[in-house]
Amino acid sequence: MLVFYFFAGVLILLGALSLRNGFKFAAYLRRELAAKPPDYHPFVSVIAPCRGLEDGLSENLLALFKQDYPDYEIIFVTDSATDPSISVVRNLIKAEGERVKPVARILIAGEAVNSGQKVHNLKTAVSQVDSRCEVLVFVDSDARPHSGWLKALVAPLADTTLGATTGYRWFVTEGGNFASHLRSVWNASIASALGANRNKNFCWGGSTAIRQPTFESLRIEDAWSGTVSDDFAMSRVLQAAKSPIHFVPQCLVPSLNQCSMRELLEFSNRQLKITRVYAPHLWKPLLIGSLLFSAVFFGGIVIVVVRAALGLSYALALSMLAVIFALGVMKSYIRWKAVNEALGTVEHSSALSLMAHLVLWPIASALFLWNTVTAGFSRRINWRGITYELKSGTEAVIIARE
């Protein structure tokens, strides 16, 4: 029992530190939301890689046409002219054809050979941006940005000392099943890792902006070669160059979230396998931390049940578990409420959504343990119908295509 008490005490301390970070995250969001953005609106090339169909694709891509921004272009890029997303894009371009701005076009990148398909598509698009382009913006097809997203993402780059700006996804679950809610909770812990410390922030490829001169001078396109992770590669280059990454809370973007348990495991395992290859310094602490939590919290529940069944004292053990859980609940609520304010969406006032974040966080922690252990034994992932073997941070082999 002394061993349990010791490690439970460690978890309580870590939980208190995590709660403090939750308060910092919420304060940063409130501060940034209240700040007046710089008046900086250069010509922007928005690059949207597409592959296949997904729920809400048409609405997601339509949001790119509805940006409150003076002058920009949209480049939709995919690997094949027969990809089903092309018909959706063409219909949108036709429907929006009477608008003077933005100009939208489609690029066919062809099949990738020695890198991820998304990275290959991005490299093709970057090479064909408008000559007026001053800022490159990357967005994923599963994100649905609000009308002020582009302006908010680009404005901080008025500060030329910045390397890039970034938002992040927030999974929106309307109704949904257990797996969908668990994915939202799982992903939320990553979102709150962003904040005021620009040197520790990372780029999320679904919502990132960078000045084109910065992109070229840091040779980010070269850093993409052989990778499947555009955002990890870009983050690594910016951090090595000591170019700060600014997190823009206004660019937290909702992503429709309906998934099965199989899809949840595939998604979460893929994220940690990519992390294992491209950022092992993050994977190792996550493995240790999730192992410690799962062993103490779930092991503690077993201890309490067994001691209660044997008629032994269990009050102290139960109290320590209650404190650990309460700290996690407070952190989850603070994060949920802060993101709710940033997104301003009705969904996030949902009692079901809130309950999931308050209750499911221990299960999400256990899922992280499963993901990190799985990543330790396998480097094979499936992403948008393509199976990759991640040989190293600079070599990805395409195994199969659906």
PENOR-V958029 format. One line per field, one symbol per residue. phi: phi as a letter, one per 20 degrees, with the letter a starting at -180 (. if undefined). Layout:
# PENOR-V958029
phi: ???
This chain:
# PENOR-V958029
phi: .ffffffffffffffffffgfffffffffffffefeffeccffcdedcfcbmdbgmgfffffgffefebfbbcddecbebfefffffffffffffeffffceecbdddenffdcbffffffffffffcfgfefdcecdbefeecfffegffffegffgefefeacbdaecfedemmdgfffffffgffffgfferffffdfcedfeaccbffgfgffelfffffgndddfffffffffffelefdeedgfdfdfcgccbefffffffffffffffgeebffeffffffffffffffffffffgffffffemefcfffffffffgfffffffffffgfffgfffmdfgfefffffffffdefffffffgfgfffgffdbdecdclndeddefafcbcdeebce
